[in-house]
Amino acid sequence: MEIRGPRPLPARREDIELRTADGLRLVGELALPQSVDPVATLVTLHPLPTAGGFMDSHILRKAAARLPALADLAVLRFNTRGTSSPRGTSDGAFDGGTAERHDVAAAMACVRERGLPRPWLVGWSFGTELALKYGREHDIEGVILLSPPLHRATEDEVAAWAHDERRVVVLVPELDDYLRPAEAAARFAAIPHVELIAVDGGKHLWVGESQTRRVLDEIVAAVNPAALPLPREWPAA
């Protein structure tokens, strides 16, 4: 079977609830490799909920569907405050990236409580803003930023990563609606160790199987390169 679309590969999947410091219940899912311990953990932060972003936004859903089986990764997805998906609706209301600081902290508390290894924050669009603003507060190996618009993260918040040795991996689509590679290079220049990857032909929403594969390949290249190349068929040879 060719691996494409949202079809889930084998994994242990569990509906979870996160509790924030300000008393909200957030709904989510944790996907783990079916028969081995994970080698690393992706804590995913979805695109802008007021523009349709949620825990099932397709790249995050496909990461959870594929990467536990293909790369031995744990994948945690959740709806930030006030966000709905088929999994349910998280308490509270969208706060533009401010009170969502508590949502990121609740997800990282779950990682600690579960003893999940080597966490990375993986943000997409609005989720990249949360990773940049609040990632440095947590015990993570690095951040992976997909299509960062840099609308809410300030220059100072970006530049603060210059003094942090943890990895900052940035995937910038050539044809992005908000931030294209040349401008991204300038705006991330304050971080000497930034790993900026310009994706030819890429668009903000990463639509299509070829763009999905490219994104998942780059995530695995950062987090568990020993799993590359990712199989394109299941069962894997």
Secondary structure per residue as TSV (DSSP state, phi and psi in degrees):
chain	resnum	aa	ss	phi	psi
A	1	M	-	360.0	127.4
A	2	E	B	-70.8	137.2
A	3	I	-	-85.0	114.6
A	4	R	-	-161.1	160.7
A	5	G	T	67.6	-164.4
A	6	P	T	-88.9	5.5
A	7	R	-	-55.6	123.1
A	8	P	-	-78.5	136.0
A	9	L	-	-85.8	166.4
A	10	P	S	-57.7	136.6
A	11	A	-	-167.6	163.6
A	12	R	E	-90.4	118.9
A	13	R	E	-120.2	136.3
A	14	E	E	-138.5	127.5
A	15	D	E	-69.1	134.4
A	16	I	E	-128.3	162.0
A	17	E	E	-127.7	135.8
A	18	L	E	-108.2	147.4
A	19	R	E	-117.7	126.7
A	20	T	-	-91.1	161.9
A	21	A	T	-64.7	-22.6
A	22	D	T	-98.6	20.0
A	23	G	S	88.3	17.1
A	24	L	-	-98.0	153.3
A	25	R	E	-105.0	122.7
A	26	L	E	-111.0	138.4
A	27	V	E	-98.5	147.7
A	28	G	E	-164.4	-170.1
A	29	E	E	-142.4	143.0
A	30	L	E	-116.9	123.9
A	31	A	E	-112.1	130.1
A	32	L	E	-125.2	154.5
A	33	P	-	-54.1	145.9
A	34	Q	S	-66.5	-40.1
A	35	S	S	-132.5	5.5
A	36	V	S	-133.2	165.3
A	37	D	-	-74.9	145.9
A	38	P	-	-67.7	149.4
A	39	V	S	-93.1	-17.6
A	40	A	E	-163.6	170.1
A	41	T	E	-131.9	133.8
A	42	L	E	-104.7	119.3
A	43	V	E	-101.9	108.9
A	44	T	E	-96.0	143.0
A	45	L	E	-125.1	116.6
A	46	H	-	-80.8	168.4
A	47	P	S	-66.7	179.0
A	48	L	-	-58.8	118.4
A	49	P	G	-65.9	-29.1
A	50	T	G	-73.8	-7.8
A	51	A	G	-116.1	19.5
A	52	G	T	97.6	4.2
A	53	G	-	-77.0	143.2
A	54	F	-	-164.7	-179.2
A	55	M	T	-64.0	-19.8
A	56	D	T	-94.4	6.8
A	57	S	-	-51.1	137.1
A	58	H	H	-58.8	-38.6
A	59	I	H	-64.0	-41.0
A	60	L	H	-69.8	-40.4
A	61	R	H	-62.8	-41.2
A	62	K	H	-72.5	-32.6
A	63	A	H	-60.6	-44.0
A	64	A	H	-69.8	-31.0
A	65	A	H	-73.1	-32.4
A	66	R	H	-110.5	-41.2
A	67	L	H	-74.5	-25.9
A	68	P	H	-60.0	-38.2
A	69	A	H	-81.2	-38.9
A	70	L	H	-87.0	-26.3
A	71	A	H	-136.1	10.6
A	72	D	-	56.4	40.5
A	73	L	E	-106.4	144.1
A	74	A	E	-84.3	139.0
A	75	V	E	-128.8	117.6
A	76	L	E	-106.5	123.1
A	77	R	E	-121.3	147.3
A	78	F	E	-157.4	158.6
A	79	N	-	-89.2	124.3
A	80	T	-	-66.1	170.2
A	81	R	T	-51.3	131.9
A	82	G	T	77.8	4.0
A	83	T	-	-98.6	140.1
A	84	S	E	-116.2	150.5
A	85	S	E	-154.5	177.0
A	86	P	T	-55.7	-26.2
A	87	R	T	-66.8	-27.8
A	88	G	E	139.8	-174.8
A	89	T	E	-114.4	129.5
A	90	S	-	-76.9	147.0
A	91	D	S	-62.2	164.1
A	92	G	S	87.3	-165.9
A	93	A	-	-138.0	149.0
A	94	F	-	-52.6	135.3
A	95	D	-	-125.5	21.8
A	96	G	T	70.1	12.2
A	97	G	T	102.8	1.6
A	98	T	S	-89.8	-68.2
A	99	A	T	-66.9	-15.9
A	100	E	H	-62.5	-12.3
A	101	R	H	-53.4	-39.5
A	102	H	H	-68.1	-30.9
A	103	D	H	-68.3	-43.8
A	104	V	H	-60.7	-42.9
A	105	A	H	-63.6	-37.5
A	106	A	H	-65.7	-39.3
A	107	A	H	-65.1	-41.1
A	108	M	H	-69.9	-30.5
A	109	A	H	-64.7	-38.4
A	110	C	H	-61.9	-41.9
A	111	V	H	-59.0	-45.3
A	112	R	H	-64.5	-46.2
A	113	E	H	-62.9	-34.8
A	114	R	H	-85.1	-7.9
A	115	G	T	66.5	33.0
A	116	L	-	-75.6	137.9
A	117	P	-	-85.3	152.5
A	118	R	S	44.0	64.1
A	119	P	E	-73.2	142.8
A	120	W	E	-124.7	143.0
A	121	L	E	-90.2	128.1
A	122	V	E	-118.5	105.1
A	123	G	E	-106.5	146.8
A	124	W	E	-126.0	123.2
A	125	S	T	55.6	-116.3
A	126	F	H	-51.2	-36.0
A	127	G	H	-61.9	-27.5
A	128	T	H	-67.2	-33.0
A	129	E	H	-63.4	-43.1
A	130	L	H	-64.4	-41.2
A	131	A	H	-62.5	-43.8
A	132	L	H	-68.6	-42.0
A	133	K	H	-71.1	-37.8
A	134	Y	H	-122.4	-7.8
A	135	G	G	-61.5	-33.6
A	136	R	G	-67.7	-14.2
A	137	E	G	-79.5	-6.5
A	138	H	S	-124.8	161.5
A	139	D	-	-83.2	85.8
A	140	I	-	-125.9	161.0
A	141	E	S	-84.5	-25.3
A	142	G	E	172.9	-176.9
A	143	V	E	-124.7	144.4
A	144	I	E	-119.8	120.7
A	145	L	E	-112.5	117.5
A	146	L	E	-104.0	120.1
A	147	S	S	54.3	56.2
A	148	P	-	-71.0	124.8
A	149	P	-	-84.5	-21.9
A	150	L	-	53.7	46.6
A	151	H	S	-90.6	-32.5
A	152	R	S	-112.2	-33.2
A	153	A	S	-70.7	126.9
A	154	T	-	-81.0	167.0
A	155	E	H	-57.3	-41.1
A	156	D	H	-65.5	-39.0
A	157	E	H	-67.7	-35.3
A	158	V	H	-68.9	-47.8
A	159	A	H	-64.2	-25.4
A	160	A	G	-60.0	-26.4
A	161	W	G	-70.6	-14.4
A	162	A	G	-62.2	-28.1
A	163	H	G	-98.5	14.2
A	164	D	-	-123.0	124.6
A	165	E	-	-77.9	-7.3
A	166	R	S	-69.2	153.8
A	167	R	E	-74.8	144.6
A	168	V	E	-127.7	104.8
A	169	V	E	-107.7	125.0
A	170	V	E	-125.3	120.1
A	171	L	E	-101.8	117.6
A	172	V	E	-117.9	117.3
A	173	P	E	-68.9	140.5
A	174	E	T	-56.2	-37.3
A	175	L	T	-111.5	33.0
A	176	D	-	-61.4	149.4
A	177	D	S	-75.3	-21.1
A	178	Y	S	-122.3	-41.6
A	179	L	-	-143.1	113.4
A	180	R	-	-99.7	169.6
A	181	P	H	-55.8	-42.2
A	182	A	H	-64.3	-44.9
A	183	E	H	-68.1	-37.8
A	184	A	H	-61.0	-41.4
A	185	A	H	-59.8	-39.2
A	186	A	H	-70.1	-41.9
A	187	R	H	-78.5	-21.1
A	188	F	T	-99.2	4.3
A	189	A	T	-62.8	-20.2
A	190	A	T	-68.4	-14.4
A	191	I	-	-103.7	102.8
A	192	P	T	-60.4	-32.2
A	193	H	T	-98.0	12.4
A	194	V	-	-59.8	141.6
A	195	E	E	-109.7	94.1
A	196	L	E	-97.6	121.5
A	197	I	E	-115.5	109.9
A	198	A	E	-84.2	128.6
A	199	V	E	-107.0	107.6
A	200	D	T	-58.4	131.7
A	201	G	T	76.5	-3.9
A	202	G	-	-72.1	150.3
A	203	K	-	-125.5	164.7
A	204	H	T	-54.9	-37.7
A	205	L	T	-92.5	-1.7
A	206	W	-	52.7	46.2
A	207	V	-	-78.7	139.1
A	208	G	S	104.0	151.5
A	209	E	H	-65.0	-36.2
A	210	S	H	-65.6	-38.8
A	211	Q	H	-72.2	-37.9
A	212	T	H	-58.2	-48.1
A	213	R	H	-61.6	-40.3
A	214	R	H	-61.8	-44.7
A	215	V	H	-63.6	-48.1
A	216	L	H	-65.0	-36.4
A	217	D	H	-60.9	-43.2
A	218	E	H	-69.3	-36.0
A	219	I	H	-61.5	-47.8
A	220	V	H	-67.6	-35.9
A	221	A	H	-58.5	-34.9
A	222	A	H	-78.7	-39.6
A	223	V	H	-96.8	-40.4
A	224	N	-	-147.9	70.2
A	225	P	G	-61.1	-20.4
A	226	A	G	-63.1	-19.8
A	227	A	G	-81.6	-8.7
A	228	L	-	-80.3	152.8
A	229	P	S	-74.2	144.6
A	230	L	-	-69.1	135.7
A	231	P	-	-60.4	149.1
A	232	R	S	-104.9	-4.4
A	233	E	B	-127.3	153.0
A	234	W	S	-134.4	133.1
A	235	P	S	-64.7	148.4
A	236	A	-	-67.6	146.7
A	237	A	-	-67.4	360.0
